[in-house]
Amino acid sequence: LWWSTSTNPSWKVISNQFGLGAYNNNLIPGVSVAISREQYQLGSKLRIEKQNSNGQWVQVKSAARDYNFIAADVGGAIIPGRIDFYAGPGIQSEKNFERAGLGNLNSFRVTVVE
C-alpha cells in the first residue's frame, strides 16, 4: 500500500507482500518512501516534518528506530515536491498509517540526514 503526498492523495494497493524498490530491494513498511531523483538520491536517509495545528514543524516518525525514512523507490507519478510513503500490504496498513498521522500530509518538508 502506498500513500501519496499529492494534492489529491489516494491509496494504491500493490499485489506482492512487501514490494520491490528501484533496485529490486525489499521495501520496508513505514520506512520506505518513493522520491524524485531530481531532488534526492536513492538510499538517502530522510527526516520528514509536517506542520502541527500551531504551525510548528514536527517530525513525522517512521517505523525505523531513528524515526527517519529511506528513499528506496521512484515512480512515474513522482515529481519534485511529492513523496509517496510505503505502508505495507493490506487494509490494516492503511489504518496504521492514518493512526501515525500520515492520513493528510499536504504540507511537509524534507531534510537529508547525513
Buried (B, 14 or more C-beta within 10 A) or exposed (E): BBBBBBEEBEBEEBEEEBBEBBEEBEBBBBBBBBBBEEBBEBEBBBBBBBBEEEEEEEEBBBBBEEEBBBBBBBBEEBEEEBBBBBBBBEEEBBEBBBEBEBEEBEEBEBEEEE
